[in-house]
């Protein structure tokens, strides 16, 4: 028997394209575009209340196996320990019919050299297979040139290395 899919997806980083690809893959698993749209809720943590997030996450899917909640800037309003604890309790108790994607533009942990992880990253490390975490960082330097070449090839195009380097 296969492992159930994660119920929480935590994505952060400055590579908006990689994040958009991951989100597209998740919505694609909901079925046809109309069904996917009916079962997807997009919220912004800067103005959504915890009650709104909980209502969206606990809603039953309609004609699909799962419901998807995409929450951008999840920690924006969770500034006190009681709010954070309530949010983490919600994440820990999500039913298998729900998936919540937490998208943080930029890095949750600002300076990893200090060894102090953001509270969401700490939680994700201990939550086990119910959580999928990916830091989506833009490639830098030569890696960006390689990324441009690979993307062009995947789309059926061709760049010279010099042109890819200039574009990068």
C-alpha positions as CSV (number, residue, x, y, z in Angstrom):
1,X,0.0,0.0,0.0
2,X,1.4,3.4,-0.9
3,X,2.0,6.3,1.4
4,X,-0.8,8.9,1.5
5,X,0.2,12.2,-0.1
6,X,1.2,15.1,2.2
7,X,-1.5,17.3,3.5
8,X,0.8,20.3,4.0
9,X,3.1,21.7,1.3
10,X,5.5,24.4,2.5
11,X,7.2,26.4,-0.3
12,X,9.5,29.3,0.1
13,X,12.1,31.1,-1.9
14,X,12.6,33.6,-4.7
15,X,12.1,31.3,-7.7
16,X,8.5,32.2,-8.5
17,X,8.6,30.0,-11.6
18,X,9.5,26.9,-9.7
19,X,6.8,27.6,-7.1
20,X,4.3,28.2,-9.9
21,X,5.2,24.9,-11.5
22,X,4.7,23.0,-8.2
23,X,1.3,24.7,-7.7
24,X,0.3,23.8,-11.3
25,X,1.2,20.2,-10.7
26,X,-0.9,20.1,-7.5
27,X,-3.9,21.7,-9.1
28,X,-3.5,19.4,-12.1
29,X,-4.0,16.4,-9.8
30,X,-7.5,17.7,-8.9
31,X,-8.8,16.7,-12.3
32,X,-10.1,18.8,-15.1
33,X,-9.6,22.6,-14.8
34,X,-13.2,23.3,-13.8
35,X,-13.2,20.8,-11.0
36,X,-9.8,22.0,-9.9
37,X,-11.0,25.6,-9.7
38,X,-14.1,24.6,-7.7
39,X,-11.8,22.8,-5.2
40,X,-9.1,25.4,-4.9
41,X,-9.2,28.4,-2.5
42,X,-6.6,31.1,-2.6
43,X,-6.0,33.2,0.5
44,X,-3.4,35.8,1.5
45,X,-2.1,35.4,5.1
46,X,-1.7,39.2,5.2
47,X,-5.4,39.7,5.4
48,X,-7.1,36.3,6.0
49,X,-8.1,35.4,9.5
50,X,-7.3,32.1,11.1
51,X,-11.0,31.3,11.0
52,X,-11.2,31.8,7.3
53,X,-8.1,29.6,6.8
54,X,-9.6,26.9,8.9
55,X,-13.0,27.1,7.1
56,X,-11.3,26.7,3.7
57,X,-9.1,23.9,4.9
58,X,-11.9,21.9,6.5
59,X,-14.4,22.3,3.6
60,X,-15.2,19.0,1.8
61,X,-14.1,18.6,-1.8
62,X,-16.7,18.7,-4.5
63,X,-16.4,16.0,-7.2
64,X,-12.7,15.5,-6.4
65,X,-10.7,13.5,-4.0
66,X,-9.1,16.5,-2.4
67,X,-9.6,20.2,-1.7
68,X,-6.6,22.5,-2.2
69,X,-6.0,25.7,-0.1
70,X,-3.2,28.0,-1.3
71,X,-2.1,30.3,1.4
72,X,0.4,33.0,0.5
73,X,2.4,34.6,3.3
74,X,1.1,32.1,5.8
75,X,2.9,33.6,8.9
76,X,2.1,37.3,8.2
77,X,-0.6,37.6,10.9
78,X,0.5,34.8,13.1
79,X,2.5,37.0,15.4
80,X,1.7,35.5,18.8
81,X,2.4,32.1,20.2
82,X,-1.3,31.2,20.8
83,X,-2.1,32.0,17.1
84,X,0.9,30.0,15.9
85,X,-0.1,27.1,18.1
86,X,-3.7,27.1,16.8
87,X,-2.4,27.2,13.2
88,X,0.0,24.3,13.7
89,X,-2.8,22.3,15.4
90,X,-4.9,22.9,12.3
91,X,-2.1,21.8,10.0
92,X,-1.5,18.7,12.2
93,X,-5.2,17.7,12.1
94,X,-6.0,18.2,8.4
95,X,-8.0,15.4,6.9
96,X,-6.6,13.4,4.0
97,X,-9.3,15.1,1.8
98,X,-7.5,18.5,2.2
99,X,-4.2,19.8,1.2
100,X,-2.9,23.2,2.2
101,X,0.0,24.9,0.3
102,X,1.9,27.5,2.3
103,X,3.8,29.8,-0.1
104,X,6.2,32.3,1.4
105,X,7.8,34.6,-1.2
106,X,11.5,34.9,-0.2
107,X,13.0,32.8,2.5
108,X,11.2,32.0,5.8
109,X,14.6,31.8,7.5
110,X,16.4,34.9,6.7
111,X,19.9,34.0,7.8
112,X,20.7,30.2,8.1
113,X,24.2,30.9,9.3
114,X,22.7,31.9,12.7
115,X,21.1,28.4,13.0
116,X,17.7,29.9,13.9
117,X,15.1,28.4,11.7
118,X,11.7,30.0,11.2
119,X,9.0,28.4,13.4
120,X,7.2,26.9,10.3
121,X,10.4,25.3,9.1
122,X,11.1,23.8,12.5
123,X,7.6,22.4,12.6
124,X,7.9,21.0,9.1
125,X,11.1,19.2,10.1
126,X,9.3,17.3,12.9
127,X,5.9,16.7,11.2
128,X,7.1,13.7,9.1
129,X,5.7,12.6,5.8
130,X,2.5,14.6,6.1
131,X,4.6,17.7,5.2
132,X,6.4,18.4,1.9
133,X,8.9,21.3,2.2
134,X,10.9,22.8,-0.7
135,X,13.1,25.9,-0.7
136,X,12.9,27.3,-4.3
137,X,16.0,29.4,-4.8
138,X,16.8,31.1,-8.1
139,X,19.9,29.6,-9.6
140,X,22.9,31.9,-9.4
141,X,25.8,32.6,-11.8
142,X,26.7,29.7,-14.1
143,X,23.8,27.7,-12.7
144,X,21.4,30.3,-14.1
145,X,23.0,30.0,-17.6
146,X,22.5,26.2,-17.4
147,X,18.9,26.7,-16.3
148,X,18.2,29.0,-19.3
149,X,19.7,26.4,-21.7
150,X,17.7,23.5,-20.1
151,X,14.4,25.5,-20.2
152,X,14.9,26.5,-23.8
153,X,15.6,22.9,-24.7
154,X,12.6,21.6,-22.8
155,X,10.4,24.1,-24.8
156,X,11.9,23.0,-28.1
157,X,14.2,26.1,-28.4
158,X,17.9,26.6,-28.6
159,X,20.2,29.2,-27.2
160,X,23.9,29.6,-27.7
161,X,25.8,29.5,-24.4
162,X,26.7,33.2,-24.9
163,X,23.1,34.2,-25.4
164,X,22.0,32.2,-22.4
165,X,24.7,33.8,-20.3
166,X,23.6,37.3,-21.5
167,X,20.0,36.5,-20.7
168,X,20.9,35.1,-17.3
